[in-house]
Amino acid sequence: MKHLAFVHRNDTRFAVGDFSPVLSVFSHLELGSTVSPFLLLDHIGPGRLLPSTRRQGVNEHPHRGFETVTLVYAGEIEHRDSTGGGGVIGAGDVQWMTAAAGVVHRELFSEAFTQRGGRFEMIQLWVNLPAADKLGAPRYQSLARAAIPVVTLADGESRVRVIAGTFADRQGPALTHTRMNVLDVELAAGGQLEVATEDGDTALVYLRSGRLQFAPEEPLEEQGLAVLSNAGNGFPVTAMERSRLLVLTGARIDEPINGHGPFVMNSYEEILQAYEDVRNGTLGAVKPAGE
Ligand code: MN
């Protein structure tokens, strides 16, 4: 069985573009390959957007060498990218964007949400690609809420949304380059979750809200990240109160990580090349919808 290795916690909130507050839950810059195949997780909000005429968010920027996964819990985001990919995602929807060789995109609150305003909460997760796929073709997967299977647990109230991989024989809709499970979980007070993994897999639990207990007597307070041991098959977790968590497990990618800003490659030379390719226009520019 896996055990809780350590709790990682950041408390500083900052802004990413116009998005604020943003909590940097973890980054490969701090934790290195400990979190492989995952690279970074930002928790955006919860916050409240005032009605406005100005579209807010993060304007045109590039990515290369990995995937960005955006989960929306409240509010509405519009993505547009240089391959023509994009769309509007709302509460319960997930966007799985494979930057691979490179995209330039912008991530803004949707026109409709900008006008009406309201509560927003999102997570953005970065997932690494194996070296062999880092310069592959970009891909855009828009996973609507209705396409994501929901498993109700034995207590009848707790539920697991299977975004990628499997849980209780249900298959998540996301296509991934390496074996992983991404589970969006809500546990009732006293609810128990058994997470199945393979021995050697990375296992992370981010607690958006609530309070969790890892056996025995190891609590996780809200907005903390539990890093489980690599050794062991699976682990149990119990909710001490109603809790919302993201469970990330997967096969490690044992390759060098060299990341800077919006690029995550294997070597420093590849990072320099990415900056050069932005300068010379190889990565292109955002295309309006319909082009
Ligand atoms: Mn981005």
Residues whose N, C-alpha, C, O or C-beta is under 5 A from the ligand:
A	BS01	MN	none
